[in-house]
């Protein structure tokens, strides 16, 4: 008797329509909600756009890039403002150092990167000869263009700074 009731229920038109309606609703809901994978970040989108431009043999648009100097200046200014100080607006950059060697190198047109590398090297050396060797090594780079007198002056200033650091330590 029970199997006859189940058979009548399954063959009933209303039941079949209800099952078809539920299946259709599930399919519509599934199609409406597309599976979303991870979205590309702005950097990935820019890179894909650049690759497409290169593939089409068009000039690629370079993404906006901040220089190291701009990043450091922004960090410096934000920290100064957080302390309640107003950074000088006319300088345009954060100076590497105020030591005599740093000022000397800056006056001679040596880049801040090389000057800071020289200063870090001077602080790490053990002997005067090693300090002089740092200046000699830096003089071999194309950006470090000093004459013989200026080169000797840079060596002497480096040694003097090294001696001052030794006295403090």
Backbone as CSV, one residue per row, in Angstrom:
resi,resn,N_x,N_y,N_z,CA_x,CA_y,CA_z,C_x,C_y,C_z
1,UNK,0.811,-1.185,0.000,0.000,0.000,0.000,0.859,1.255,0.000
2,UNK,1.900,1.200,0.751,2.763,2.360,0.838,3.472,2.599,-0.489
3,UNK,3.901,1.554,-1.155,4.582,1.716,-2.437,3.639,2.280,-3.490
4,UNK,2.361,2.001,-3.412,1.386,2.544,-4.357,1.225,4.034,-4.124
5,UNK,1.231,4.489,-2.859,1.138,5.928,-2.557,2.359,6.686,-3.080
6,UNK,3.524,6.089,-2.934,4.749,6.735,-3.413,4.727,6.795,-4.936
7,UNK,4.274,5.738,-5.587,4.185,5.712,-7.042,3.185,6.729,-7.547
8,UNK,2.072,6.880,-6.867,1.070,7.891,-7.257,1.640,9.301,-7.087
9,UNK,2.408,9.528,-6.014,2.993,10.854,-5.753,4.012,11.217,-6.830
10,UNK,4.854,10.260,-7.226,5.892,10.511,-8.230,5.260,10.736,-9.599
11,UNK,4.207,10.088,-9.903,3.559,10.237,-11.210,2.579,11.394,-11.237
12,UNK,2.321,12.017,-10.118,1.403,13.156,-10.061,2.019,14.337,-10.815
13,UNK,1.263,15.015,-11.636,1.737,16.120,-12.466,2.212,17.294,-11.623
14,UNK,1.529,17.546,-10.572,1.894,18.674,-9.720,3.263,18.452,-9.083
15,UNK,3.544,17.238,-8.661,4.836,16.917,-8.066,5.962,17.071,-9.092
16,UNK,5.717,16.580,-10.286,6.733,16.683,-11.346,7.017,18.144,-11.672
17,UNK,5.980,18.962,-11.762,6.170,20.391,-12.031,6.945,21.075,-10.900
18,UNK,6.655,20.682,-9.680,7.361,21.251,-8.531,8.846,20.896,-8.575
19,UNK,9.177,19.641,-8.898,10.572,19.212,-8.997,11.272,19.957,-10.133
20,UNK,10.629,20.093,-11.282,11.216,20.814,-12.423,11.435,22.274,-12.063
21,UNK,10.468,22.875,-11.368,10.594,24.270,-10.953,11.768,24.460,-9.984
22,UNK,11.946,23.581,-9.033,13.050,23.667,-8.075,14.391,23.515,-8.800
23,UNK,14.481,22.579,-9.726,15.711,22.363,-10.484,16.028,23.611,-11.322
24,UNK,15.018,24.186,-11.951,15.229,25.405,-12.751,15.696,26.565,-11.884
25,UNK,15.094,26.715,-10.712,15.508,27.794,-9.803,16.961,27.609,-9.353
26,UNK,17.323,26.385,-9.082,18.709,26.113,-8.676,19.666,26.448,-9.828
27,UNK,19.318,26.064,-11.051,20.173,26.365,-12.201,20.268,27.876,-12.447
28,UNK,19.176,28.581,-12.361,19.180,30.042,-12.560,20.023,30.727,-11.483
29,UNK,19.858,30.289,-10.241,20.642,30.876,-9.158,22.132,30.587,-9.357
30,UNK,22.460,29.413,-9.820,23.863,29.043,-10.042,24.469,29.864,-11.172
31,UNK,23.689,30.104,-12.235,24.190,30.896,-13.355,24.306,32.380,-12.989
32,UNK,23.421,32.852,-12.131,23.445,34.262,-11.738,24.665,34.567,-10.878
33,UNK,25.040,33.642,-10.036,26.202,33.828,-9.170,27.375,33.111,-9.823
34,UNK,28.141,33.865,-10.614,29.294,33.275,-11.290,30.409,33.072,-10.275
35,UNK,31.147,32.025,-10.441,32.281,31.840,-9.531,33.343,32.910,-9.817
36,UNK,33.665,33.673,-8.789,34.629,34.757,-8.959,35.978,34.307,-8.432
37,UNK,36.933,34.315,-9.326,38.296,33.977,-8.936,38.959,35.202,-8.343
38,UNK,40.232,35.095,-8.049,40.928,36.257,-7.499,40.999,37.364,-8.547
39,UNK,40.710,38.570,-8.108,40.733,39.707,-9.026,42.153,40.214,-9.166
40,UNK,42.462,40.709,-10.343,43.794,41.245,-10.590,43.958,42.588,-9.892
41,UNK,45.117,42.810,-9.344,45.402,44.094,-8.723,45.712,45.106,-9.823
42,UNK,45.815,46.364,-9.437,46.095,47.409,-10.410,47.426,47.182,-11.104
43,UNK,48.400,46.685,-10.369,49.716,46.454,-10.958,49.635,45.373,-12.033
44,UNK,48.907,44.297,-11.750,48.774,43.212,-12.716,48.024,43.702,-13.954
45,UNK,46.993,44.509,-13.746,46.251,45.060,-14.883,47.149,45.941,-15.745
46,UNK,47.960,46.770,-15.098,48.885,47.627,-15.863,49.873,46.792,-16.661
47,UNK,50.386,45.736,-16.015,51.357,44.886,-16.709,50.712,44.185,-17.905
48,UNK,49.485,43.696,-17.748,48.785,43.045,-18.861,48.549,44.039,-19.989
49,UNK,48.181,45.275,-19.627,47.961,46.320,-20.631,49.268,46.630,-21.368
50,UNK,50.384,46.687,-20.625,51.679,46.951,-21.250,52.079,45.804,-22.186
51,UNK,51.829,44.583,-21.757,52.153,43.422,-22.602,51.326,43.451,-23.881
52,UNK,50.042,43.803,-23.755,49.181,43.891,-24.934,49.676,44.982,-25.878
53,UNK,50.119,46.112,-25.333,50.642,47.188,-26.176,51.917,46.756,-26.882
54,UNK,52.772,46.034,-26.175,54.017,45.567,-26.787,53.717,44.531,-27.868
55,UNK,52.741,43.642,-27.609,52.371,42.643,-28.604,51.821,43.286,-29.872
56,UNK,51.151,44.411,-29.717,50.606,45.133,-30.869,51.637,46.074,-31.488
57,UNK,52.874,46.004,-30.959,53.990,46.830,-31.425,53.699,48.318,-31.289
58,UNK,53.029,48.669,-30.224,52.797,50.065,-29.874,53.728,50.421,-28.720
59,UNK,54.048,51.707,-28.568,54.883,52.076,-27.423,54.121,51.853,-26.115
60,UNK,54.769,51.204,-25.189,54.122,50.878,-23.915,54.123,52.105,-23.006
61,UNK,53.015,52.304,-22.305,52.918,53.389,-21.337,53.624,52.959,-20.067
62,UNK,54.633,53.710,-19.691,55.370,53.378,-18.472,54.520,53.745,-17.258
63,UNK,54.459,52.865,-16.274,53.672,53.173,-15.078,54.348,54.289,-14.275
64,UNK,53.564,55.058,-13.546,54.171,56.115,-12.731,55.006,55.496,-11.616
65,UNK,56.231,55.980,-11.505,57.155,55.428,-10.526,57.755,56.567,-9.722
66,UNK,57.797,56.387,-8.413,58.449,57.370,-7.557,59.928,57.022,-7.451
67,UNK,60.747,58.045,-7.449,62.171,57.807,-7.276,62.450,57.506,-5.810
68,UNK,63.612,56.964,-5.582,64.022,56.656,-4.207,64.047,57.938,-3.379
69,UNK,64.517,59.014,-4.004,64.596,60.300,-3.313,63.206,60.795,-2.899
70,UNK,62.207,60.638,-3.788,60.845,61.060,-3.466,60.265,60.233,-2.321
71,UNK,60.500,58.936,-2.343,59.973,58.064,-1.283,60.583,58.447,0.060
72,UNK,61.905,58.634,0.078,62.586,58.993,1.328,62.123,60.356,1.806
73,UNK,61.982,61.312,0.879,61.525,62.650,1.259,60.123,62.594,1.841
74,UNK,59.233,61.826,1.239,57.864,61.704,1.767,57.859,61.080,3.158
75,UNK,58.678,60.052,3.360,58.756,59.428,4.683,59.302,60.421,5.711
76,UNK,60.341,61.147,5.328,60.964,62.122,6.215,59.960,63.210,6.592
77,UNK,59.246,63.737,5.595,58.282,64.807,5.861,57.141,64.321,6.750
78,UNK,56.655,63.104,6.511,55.552,62.604,7.333,55.987,62.405,8.779
79,UNK,57.216,61.925,8.994,57.704,61.742,10.364,57.933,63.087,11.042
80,UNK,58.421,64.063,10.279,58.617,65.402,10.841,57.268,65.994,11.263
81,UNK,56.266,65.851,10.413,54.945,66.394,10.726,54.310,65.663,11.903
82,UNK,54.574,64.358,12.019,54.040,63.594,13.150,54.629,64.092,14.465
83,UNK,55.857,64.600,14.403,56.500,65.151,15.599,56.106,66.606,15.847
84,UNK,55.335,67.179,14.918,54.912,68.562,15.066,55.902,69.560,14.490
85,UNK,56.848,69.088,13.691,57.842,69.962,13.076,57.488,70.184,11.612
86,UNK,57.888,71.303,11.091,57.634,71.614,9.687,58.946,71.495,8.917
87,UNK,59.048,70.525,7.988,60.291,70.377,7.230,60.481,71.546,6.268
88,UNK,61.732,71.849,5.953,62.032,72.933,5.029,61.531,72.565,3.642
89,UNK,60.834,73.479,3.011,60.249,73.199,1.705,61.197,73.551,0.564
90,UNK,62.228,74.342,0.822,63.079,74.782,-0.273,64.179,73.800,-0.617
91,UNK,64.464,72.809,0.236,65.577,71.908,-0.036,65.225,70.886,-1.105
92,UNK,64.051,70.294,-1.068,63.630,69.333,-2.073,64.148,67.929,-1.866
93,UNK,65.023,67.711,-0.916,65.528,66.376,-0.652,65.985,66.288,0.791
94,UNK,66.138,65.080,1.245,66.646,64.853,2.590,68.151,64.688,2.469
95,UNK,68.946,65.495,3.129,70.398,65.378,2.979,70.909,64.065,3.549
96,UNK,71.957,63.544,2.934,72.552,62.283,3.377,73.157,62.470,4.759
97,UNK,73.919,63.520,4.911,74.595,63.755,6.167,75.106,65.184,6.174
98,UNK,75.453,65.651,7.336,76.003,66.993,7.452,77.488,66.951,7.778
99,UNK,78.108,65.817,7.614,79.528,65.703,7.916,80.326,66.446,6.857
100,UNK,81.552,66.833,7.185,82.375,67.549,6.201,82.582,66.766,4.900
101,UNK,82.770,65.445,5.014,82.953,64.635,3.809,81.697,64.646,2.943
102,UNK,80.529,64.499,3.570,79.277,64.490,2.812,79.058,65.829,2.114
103,UNK,79.305,66.932,2.822,79.155,68.250,2.195,80.161,68.428,1.057
104,UNK,81.388,67.978,1.265,82.417,68.084,0.243,81.994,67.332,-1.021
105,UNK,81.522,66.098,-0.842,81.105,65.292,-1.991,79.894,65.903,-2.682
106,UNK,78.953,66.408,-1.906,77.756,67.027,-2.483,78.131,68.263,-3.291
107,UNK,79.066,69.065,-2.769,79.514,70.257,-3.493,80.200,69.897,-4.800
108,UNK,80.802,68.728,-4.879,81.516,68.303,-6.089,80.598,67.537,-7.045
109,UNK,79.324,67.430,-6.729,78.362,66.799,-7.639,78.267,65.291,-7.538
110,UNK,78.758,64.723,-6.461,78.668,63.279,-6.268,77.237,62.958,-5.819
111,UNK,76.655,61.900,-6.387,75.269,61.553,-6.061,75.129,61.139,-4.596
112,UNK,73.923,61.310,-4.077,73.652,60.952,-2.680,73.861,59.464,-2.418
113,UNK,73.547,58.618,-3.405,73.717,57.169,-3.224,75.182,56.812,-3.008
114,UNK,76.050,57.391,-3.813,77.476,57.097,-3.671,78.007,57.679,-2.366
115,UNK,77.575,58.904,-2.041,78.037,59.529,-0.797,77.614,58.708,0.412
116,UNK,76.375,58.227,0.429,75.934,57.434,1.575,76.664,56.101,1.625
117,UNK,76.955,55.496,0.466,77.710,54.237,0.449,79.125,54.456,0.980
118,UNK,79.731,55.576,0.613,81.083,55.882,1.108,81.053,56.055,2.620
119,UNK,80.072,56.797,3.117,79.986,57.038,4.562,79.763,55.738,5.334
120,UNK,78.921,54.860,4.794,78.701,53.571,5.450,79.978,52.742,5.450
121,UNK,80.708,52.783,4.324,81.959,52.040,4.244,83.009,52.567,5.192
122,UNK,83.082,53.890,5.324,84.054,54.504,6.240,83.792,54.048,7.667
123,UNK,82.530,53.976,8.053,82.174,53.586,9.416,82.516,52.126,9.703
124,UNK,82.571,51.307,8.666,82.784,49.873,8.870,84.252,49.463,8.830
125,UNK,85.123,50.340,8.371,86.526,49.947,8.174,87.317,49.947,9.475
126,UNK,88.459,49.232,9.445,89.296,49.053,10.634,90.582,49.890,10.600
127,UNK,91.068,50.207,9.396,92.337,50.936,9.300,92.194,52.138,8.374
128,UNK,93.182,53.060,8.485,93.187,54.243,7.619,93.357,53.852,6.156
129,UNK,94.154,52.858,5.907,94.379,52.402,4.528,93.081,51.889,3.900
130,UNK,92.276,51.184,4.704,90.993,50.694,4.200,90.060,51.855,3.874
131,UNK,90.111,52.902,4.696,89.268,54.081,4.461,89.695,54.758,3.163
132,UNK,90.995,54.905,2.972,91.498,55.504,1.729,91.128,54.629,0.516
133,UNK,91.139,53.319,0.721,90.792,52.402,-0.372,89.334,52.565,-0.788
134,UNK,88.471,52.894,0.162,87.061,53.121,-0.180,86.944,54.317,-1.118
135,UNK,87.634,55.393,-0.820,87.590,56.576,-1.676,88.175,56.245,-3.051
136,UNK,89.256,55.476,-3.066,89.857,55.083,-4.344,88.899,54.214,-5.158
137,UNK,88.208,53.311,-4.493,87.239,52.451,-5.191,86.082,53.284,-5.739
138,UNK,85.629,54.246,-4.966,84.532,55.103,-5.427,84.976,55.975,-6.593
139,UNK,86.259,56.342,-6.623,86.739,57.207,-7.699,86.750,56.493,-9.047
140,UNK,86.662,55.185,-9.042,86.640,54.432,-10.293,85.258,54.412,-10.939
141,UNK,84.229,54.838,-10.224,82.887,54.890,-10.808,82.765,56.147,-11.660
142,UNK,81.960,56.093,-12.726,81.847,57.264,-13.608,81.154,58.464,-12.945
143,UNK,80.334,58.227,-11.940,79.620,59.327,-11.280,80.511,60.089,-10.302
144,UNK,81.640,59.536,-9.953,82.550,60.126,-8.978,83.704,60.732,-9.769
145,UNK,83.513,61.964,-10.215,84.480,62.600,-11.104,85.186,63.730,-10.368
146,UNK,86.272,63.389,-9.673,87.044,64.382,-8.934,88.464,64.432,-9.495
147,UNK,89.030,65.632,-9.444,90.416,65.786,-9.856,91.346,65.244,-8.789
148,UNK,92.666,65.239,-9.070,93.619,64.672,-8.104,93.615,65.408,-6.763
149,UNK,93.508,66.737,-6.787,93.498,67.498,-5.527,92.235,67.197,-4.724
150,UNK,91.090,67.182,-5.417,89.826,66.886,-4.733,89.806,65.457,-4.214
151,UNK,90.407,64.551,-4.957,90.457,63.150,-4.533,91.280,63.013,-3.255
152,UNK,92.413,63.712,-3.196,93.244,63.668,-1.985,92.510,64.314,-0.810
153,UNK,91.796,65.405,-1.077,91.015,66.066,-0.024,89.911,65.129,0.492
154,UNK,89.257,64.401,-0.421,88.224,63.447,-0.021,88.824,62.336,0.844
155,UNK,90.003,61.864,0.491,90.670,60.834,1.300,90.944,61.360,2.706
156,UNK,91.488,62.587,2.781,91.812,63.163,4.084,90.557,63.375,4.934
157,UNK,89.477,63.862,4.310,88.220,64.057,5.050,87.659,62.718,5.534
158,UNK,87.770,61.690,4.701,87.279,60.358,5.089,88.066,59.829,6.273
159,UNK,89.379,59.994,6.226,90.212,59.535,7.340,89.877,60.316,8.606
160,UNK,89.676,61.621,8.458,89.332,62.452,9.615,87.996,62.008,10.230
161,UNK,87.004,61.736,9.385,85.711,61.252,9.894,85.877,59.897,10.566
162,UNK,86.689,59.040,9.983,86.926,57.724,10.563,87.567,57.856,11.944
163,UNK,88.538,58.785,12.079,89.175,59.017,13.370,88.170,59.570,14.374
164,UNK,87.323,60.479,13.937,86.302,61.033,14.835,85.347,59.935,15.318
165,UNK,84.980,59.041,14.426,84.105,57.925,14.815,84.795,56.996,15.801
166,UNK,86.082,56.804,15.631,86.847,55.954,16.541,86.908,56.570,17.934
167,UNK,87.053,57.911,17.988,87.113,58.591,19.297,85.792,58.454,20.034
168,UNK,84.699,58.541,19.290,83.364,58.463,19.913,83.111,57.061,20.431
169,UNK,83.551,56.050,19.686,83.263,54.659,20.049,83.990,54.214,21.241
